[in-house]
Amino acid sequence: LGHSVNDLLFNIASENEPFKNKEILLLAKEREIQDLEIKKRELKITQEKYLRNSLIGGVLVVLIILFLIYNRYRLKQKANLLLSKQKEEIEQKSRELEKANIQIRKNAEELERLSIVARETSNVVLILDANGKLEWINHAFEKLNGITKDELIKMKAETIFEISNHPNIRQIIDKAVHERKMMSYEALNKTKDG
């Protein structure tokens, strides 16, 4: 009886063995399918992460580009404003220079007329610098005194203070310089001949 139970169990086990192999194969296939599904999910998660990171990166790049464009726009606005102010200043200076140029031309014309009068008048005219140094004499001075400017400087000196025999010449000249006006005075002069 002992053998027959063992044989029976062995036979049953032998008969169930193809089932077990099929079951093992099925379990292995299921495990394989589960592994593939896990890999598929992991791949999907990885793709979603990549897509999300790419989207965030793209948004950041767009934001940086927009910031750079805005910053450049602001810099251009500042530069244009500065250029506009500089242009206005230049135009203002140009107008001022034009006015000054017109005034200079008027002064030059007046000076030319005055120089003609000073040269052609029968009155003696001397032009001095601020220190009283003789710069110019007119023809009437030369004719009246019989001496040229260079001869006068050689004979007497360079300044009116040394040339003139008027006792208050220094006060007259100081007043003319201080008031920036022409002054006239009378004095007795000796001619070259005495």
NORDAPE-V119164 format. One record per backbone hydrogen bond with DSSP energy under -0.5 kcal/mol. NH is the residue of the N-H (numbers start at 1). CO is the residue of the C=O. E is the energy in kcal/mol with one decimal. If there is no record, write none. Layout:
nh=NH co=CO e=E
nh=NH co=CO e=E
//
This chain:
nh=5 co=1 e=-2.0
nh=6 co=2 e=-1.7
nh=7 co=3 e=-2.8
nh=8 co=4 e=-2.4
nh=9 co=5 e=-2.9
nh=10 co=6 e=-2.8
nh=11 co=7 e=-3.0
nh=12 co=8 e=-2.8
nh=13 co=9 e=-3.1
nh=14 co=10 e=-2.8
nh=15 co=11 e=-2.9
nh=16 co=12 e=-2.4
nh=17 co=13 e=-0.8
nh=18 co=14 e=-0.6
nh=20 co=16 e=-2.4
nh=21 co=17 e=-2.5
nh=22 co=18 e=-2.2
nh=23 co=19 e=-3.1
nh=24 co=20 e=-3.0
nh=25 co=21 e=-2.7
nh=26 co=22 e=-3.0
nh=27 co=23 e=-2.9
nh=28 co=24 e=-2.6
nh=29 co=25 e=-2.8
nh=30 co=26 e=-2.9
nh=31 co=27 e=-2.7
nh=32 co=28 e=-2.4
nh=33 co=29 e=-2.8
nh=34 co=30 e=-3.0
nh=35 co=31 e=-2.6
nh=36 co=32 e=-2.4
nh=37 co=33 e=-2.7
nh=38 co=34 e=-2.7
nh=39 co=35 e=-2.7
nh=40 co=36 e=-2.7
nh=41 co=37 e=-2.8
nh=42 co=38 e=-2.9
nh=43 co=39 e=-2.7
nh=44 co=40 e=-2.4
nh=45 co=41 e=-2.9
nh=46 co=42 e=-2.7
nh=47 co=43 e=-2.7
nh=48 co=44 e=-2.6
nh=49 co=45 e=-2.8
nh=50 co=46 e=-2.7
nh=51 co=47 e=-2.9
nh=52 co=48 e=-3.0
nh=53 co=49 e=-3.2
nh=54 co=50 e=-2.7
nh=55 co=51 e=-2.6
nh=56 co=52 e=-2.8
nh=57 co=53 e=-2.9
nh=58 co=54 e=-2.8
nh=59 co=55 e=-2.7
nh=60 co=56 e=-2.6
nh=61 co=57 e=-2.6
nh=62 co=58 e=-2.6
nh=63 co=59 e=-2.7
nh=64 co=60 e=-2.7
nh=65 co=61 e=-2.7
nh=66 co=62 e=-2.8
nh=67 co=63 e=-2.6
nh=68 co=64 e=-2.7
nh=69 co=65 e=-2.6
nh=70 co=66 e=-2.7
nh=71 co=67 e=-3.0
nh=72 co=68 e=-2.5
nh=73 co=69 e=-2.4
nh=74 co=70 e=-2.7
nh=75 co=71 e=-2.5
nh=76 co=72 e=-2.5
nh=77 co=73 e=-2.4
nh=78 co=74 e=-2.6
nh=79 co=75 e=-2.7
nh=80 co=76 e=-3.0
nh=81 co=77 e=-2.6
nh=82 co=78 e=-2.6
nh=83 co=79 e=-2.9
nh=84 co=80 e=-2.4
nh=85 co=81 e=-2.4
nh=86 co=82 e=-2.7
nh=87 co=83 e=-2.6
nh=88 co=84 e=-2.4
nh=89 co=85 e=-2.5
nh=90 co=86 e=-2.7
nh=91 co=87 e=-2.8
nh=92 co=88 e=-2.5
nh=93 co=89 e=-2.9
nh=94 co=90 e=-2.7
nh=95 co=91 e=-2.4
nh=96 co=92 e=-2.6
nh=97 co=93 e=-3.1
nh=98 co=94 e=-2.5
nh=99 co=95 e=-2.4
nh=100 co=96 e=-2.8
nh=101 co=97 e=-2.9
nh=102 co=98 e=-2.4
nh=103 co=99 e=-2.5
nh=104 co=100 e=-2.8
nh=105 co=101 e=-2.5
nh=106 co=102 e=-2.4
nh=107 co=103 e=-2.9
nh=108 co=104 e=-2.9
nh=109 co=105 e=-2.5
nh=110 co=106 e=-2.6
nh=111 co=107 e=-3.1
nh=112 co=108 e=-2.6
nh=113 co=109 e=-2.3
nh=114 co=110 e=-3.0
nh=115 co=111 e=-2.9
nh=116 co=112 e=-1.9
nh=117 co=113 e=-2.3
nh=118 co=114 e=-3.3
nh=119 co=115 e=-2.4
nh=120 co=116 e=-2.6
nh=121 co=117 e=-2.0
nh=127 co=136 e=-2.9
nh=128 co=126 e=-0.5
nh=129 co=133 e=-2.1
nh=132 co=129 e=-2.0
nh=134 co=158 e=-2.9
nh=135 co=127 e=-3.1
nh=136 co=127 e=-1.7
nh=138 co=125 e=-1.9
nh=139 co=119 e=-0.5
nh=142 co=138 e=-1.6
nh=143 co=139 e=-2.7
nh=144 co=140 e=-2.8
nh=145 co=141 e=-2.6
nh=146 co=142 e=-1.6
nh=147 co=142 e=-0.7
nh=152 co=148 e=-2.5
nh=153 co=149 e=-2.4
nh=154 co=150 e=-2.1
nh=155 co=151 e=-2.7
nh=156 co=152 e=-3.0
nh=157 co=152 e=-0.7
nh=160 co=132 e=-2.6
nh=162 co=159 e=-0.8
nh=163 co=159 e=-1.7
nh=164 co=160 e=-2.7
nh=169 co=166 e=-1.3
nh=172 co=168 e=-2.1
nh=173 co=169 e=-2.5
nh=174 co=170 e=-2.7
nh=175 co=171 e=-2.3
nh=176 co=172 e=-2.0
nh=177 co=173 e=-2.6
nh=178 co=174 e=-2.8
nh=179 co=175 e=-2.7
nh=180 co=176 e=-1.0
nh=181 co=176 e=-1.7
nh=192 co=145 e=-1.6
nh=194 co=191 e=-1.1
//
